Amino acid sequence: MSIGRTLFAAALAASAVPAVAAVTVIGSSSARMCFEAADTRITPSQASLDNCDEALQQGNMSNYDTVATYVNRGILRQRVGREDAAMADFDHALAQDPNQAEAYLNKGMLLLRRDDSWQDAMTLFDTALAKKTRRPALAYYGRAVANELGGRVKEAYADYREASRIEPKWRQPQLDLARFIVRQR
């Protein structure tokens, strides 16, 4: 992994944990507790993952809640370093509902951590935006990182600016923008 990629991965790791795109679940109490764990900044406990597993095993949820629980469990698995299992959850969610924007967004964030996956991640961020993710600033931020990894500096700058415009209190895009020098031609 190059030094630049390592820096991006470190910045992404620092910023992505609090900026997840959990999917709200109304259904069973286990699914609700899974959502609440995914929607916080706290490192998940095994009990949080167990709630997700229990909700999915019960099988008495709507398709929406089932898909949402796969996304939420994927977020929790990603946070505890179980990236392959997280990817499987995001893929399972997308197989059941190809319109689930947050699954595309979270899968894209996960792919940014893998070598040479920036193009695939960018496609996922584009899809998340097209499908109206609830976290567009995060999608623009992820796409900015992907653009920068691919050497597309102008596009990266524009996406960091858009992320900062949408979420002006989110500091990470502002910090990344400060690295750029803009020259008029």
WOTA-V196017 format. One record per residue. N is the residue number from 1. SS is DSSP state (h for helix, s for strand, l for the rest). Layout:
n: (N:N)
ss: (SS:SS)
This chain:
n: (1:2:3:4:5:6:7:8:9:10:11:12:13:14:15:16:17:18:19:20:21:22:23:24:25:26:27:28:29:30:31:32:33:34:35:36:37:38:39:40:41:42:43:44:45:46:47:48:49:50:51:52:53:54:55:56:57:58:59:60:61:62:63:64:65:66:67:68:69:70:71:72:73:74:75:76:77:78:79:80:81:82:83:84:85:86:87:88:89:90:91:92:93:94:95:96:97:98:99:100:101:102:103:104:105:106:107:108:109:110:111:112:113:114:115:116:117:118:119:120:121:122:123:124:125:126:127:128:129:130:131:132:133:134:135:136:137:138:139:140:141:142:143:144:145:146:147:148:149:150:151:152:153:154:155:156:157:158:159:160:161:162:163:164:165:166:167:168:169:170:171:172:173:174:175:176:177:178:179:180:181:182:183:184:185)
ss: (l:l:h:h:h:h:h:h:h:h:h:h:h:h:h:h:l:l:l:l:l:l:l:l:l:l:l:l:h:h:h:h:h:h:h:h:h:h:l:l:l:l:l:l:l:h:h:h:h:h:h:h:h:h:h:h:h:h:l:l:l:l:h:h:h:h:h:h:h:h:h:h:h:h:h:h:h:h:h:l:l:l:h:h:h:h:h:h:h:h:h:h:h:h:h:h:l:l:l:l:h:h:h:h:h:h:h:h:h:h:h:l:l:l:l:l:l:h:h:h:h:h:h:h:h:h:h:h:h:h:l:l:l:l:l:h:h:h:h:h:h:h:h:h:h:h:h:h:h:l:l:l:h:h:h:h:h:h:h:h:h:h:h:h:h:h:l:l:l:l:h:h:h:h:h:h:h:l:l:l:l:l:l:l:l)
